[in-house]
Amino acid sequence: MEDFVSQIIICENISIWSSVSSGHTFERVCVEACKKIDFAPILKDGSVPDFSAVIPNLALKSTIVNWCQTHLINPPKPFDLSKAEELVRSLSSKKPNTQIEKDVPSVKLDHAVSELIRSSSEESVSAVTTTPTQPLQLADSPSCYSSASSSSEIETLTAPNINEEEEYFLTKLKSHQVFDIEEALITLRKITRTEESSRVVLCTPRVLSAFRSLIVSRYVNIQVNSVAVLVNLSLEKTNKVKIVRSGLVPDLIDVLKSGSPEAQEHACGALFSLALDDHNKTAIGVLGALQPLMHMLRSGSERTRHDSALALYHLSLIQSNKTKLVKIGSVPVLLSMVKSGHMTGRVFLILCNLASGSDGRAAMLDSGAVDCLVKLLKGSELDEPTREGCVAVLYGLSQAGLRFKGLAKAAGAVEELAKVERTANGLTREKARKMSEMLKRGSEEEQEEVDWEALLDSGFMTRTKFRFGGGKDGSCVNSSEF
């Protein structure tokens, strides 16, 4: 929870945080006041928020409440509407030109996110192994959709625009008959898999709210199909942040912990898809997804392990999640997977991210990462992707300086890097060359250091005594006895 402390100012009068159509999060009553007097503030980045719909940011709300409970602070209270209006009017008087324009379409999220496409994910693994500090280059999908929001879970300031398709599925999903629910989920799963436009139309707050109870249902088919539908909805870029803010991530984590194997497989895919958006990475880590994903990395089906690995890779691109992964003991687990040759390509991606941070480097050096990687390079049946991964991770660890030099020399890295430099191509060869030069430069500096014991044994200090003292009878003030 401390990760949010620097980002959240908890005032006595603020308790309900809501996201608006443009993706910003504000205090709800203040948004209502802005809407009432047709005022929209200009933010620091020059953008103007869109107040056409207000969605409760459940992830942020629960984070604030948990932080207050941990630090024994009373939860903040809501703003009074009259005070909010007074505050907003004072701002509008200073900025009279920031009035809300009528009939302006909702602003779409401006952050370009990568689409979850499995075939391109496979190609990205080998590409990123050579450039560990760069995100996976997955294919982008066109961002040409926008969605209307309305529900009891979501509070709208304008008349809701509910389509008949949404109403039909909501009726089925809230039915008391298990058969009706299963039938609706199977239909939704087919539609959202094949029709991209349906992903936007059906990803409304009311539909997402209905999924909260279905994802943790005791009926296996309901759980599996509901999580599968969520995966399909998350493929649309504009839905990713919306799904996280609807409060469904904790439910997905529960599925990872105690769901059926097939549901766990889909939950890993959903978290992988959601983690592609930079706005979601911190929230997913704070809500506790890292530990269950690490567990899925070592169990379940092959598809479950692959999706959990890629989810961990994307989540570990930010520093707060790198620190969390180190704290939960992920480094020894990842190195053991490298030693066993299991999923080395994807594991190298995570290790490269961890090696880019000081705490990750320290944990990896403590866990014997240098010796492990150099032994892999010495292997006679080493394939090219594994060699590229080893060199990429070693290059990240080389930023540790003197400690890395000592461990690398002891493990025999100089000879192995020289072999890589002769036989590899591109970035792998360049990284091996730079590390070799660094290790050789360190050896030359050590050779140039003065050997004081040899100098003392050769009588250099005695000869120096006569030069500065000027006598041979031992009465000189300079003495070789300490």
C-alpha positions, 0 to 999 in steps of 0.5 A: 500500500505504501506504493500509493502513498506518494501518489495520493493526498488523503484529505479530511473531506475526500472519500469517494474517488471516481474515474471519468470517461477521459481516464482521469480519477477525481473526487466524485462530489467535485465532479458533480459540482463541475458538471452542475455549473458546466465547468471543466478544469484544465489539468497540468498536462493541458488536457481537459477531463470528460465528465460525461460518465463517472465510474467508481475507481474501486481499486484506488478506493480499496487501497485508500481504505486499507492504507488508513486501516494499516496506519490506524487513521479514520477513513476520509469523509465525503465532500459536502456538495455545497462546499464542493460547488463553492470550491469549483466556482472559485476555480471557474472564476479564475479560469472562465474559459474552461467551460464544458462544451455540450455534445462533445464525444468522450475522449479516448484513453490516449495511451497506446497499448499492445494487443494480446496476440499469442503468435506475436507474443511467441515472436517477441520472446526471442527478440526481447532476449537480446534487448532486455530493457525494452518492452515486448513488441507485440502487435498494436490494434486500431483504437477506433472504439468508444464505449458508453457507461451506465449501471447501478455500479457506475454512477452517471451524470447523464441519461444512460444509453443502454442497448438491447443486447446488454439488457438481454445478457444482463437478464440472463446473467442475473437469472436464478437458473444455472442453465440460463447463466451458462447459456448466456456465458457461452454465447458471450464467449463466442461473440466476443471471440469473433466480433471485435466490436462486441467487446466494446459494446458489451464491456459496460460497468453493469456487465462487469459488475455481474461478472464479479459473482460469476468469476468466483462461482462454485459451478466450474462451467460458469467460472471457466466461461466467465473468465474466458469472456473477460479475457476476450473483453480485455483484448480491446485496448480501451477495455483494459483500464476499465476492467481493472478499475471495476474491481475484478482483479482480486477475483481473478487472483482468487481464481489463481489461488483456488479455481479450476485448472482451466479457469486458472489458465484463463485467469493468467491470460486475463492478467497478461492482457491487462498488464499490457497497459502501463496504467494497470501495472502498479495496481495489479502488483499492489492487489497481490497478483505477483505471488500467485503468478509465480506459483502458476509459473511452476504449475498448471498447464503449459499455456498457464505457465507461458501466460503467467511468465509473460504477465510477470514480464510486463509487470516487472517493467516497473520498479515497484513490482521488481522490488515486490518480486525480490521480496517474495523470493522469486529470484532463486525460483527463476534461477532454478528454472533456468538451471533445469532448462524449463521455459528459459526464454520467458524466464530470461525476460523476467530476469533481465528486468530484475537485473536492471534494478539495484535490488534485483541485481543484488538478489541475483548476485547473492543467489549465484546468478553469475555462476549459473549463467556462465555454466550454461554458456559452457554447455556443449548443447547450448542453443542460440536463444539460450546463449542470447538470454545468458549474455543479456542477463549477465550484461544487466548484472555487469552494472553491479561493478566490482562485485560482478567482476570478482564473481565473473572471473571466479566463474570463468566468464572471461573465456566464455565471453571471448567465445561468444564474441567470436561466434555470436552476431548483433547485440549479443556479440556487442554485449559480450565485447563490452563485458570482456573489455570491462573484465580485462580492464579490471585485470590490468588495473590490478596488475598495476597496483603496488605490491607492498610486501615485495617492496618491503622484502626488497629493502626499498624502504631501507634505501629510502631511509638513507636517502632522506635521513642522510646517515648509515649508523642507524641513528636516523629518524627514519626507521624501518621498524614500525 
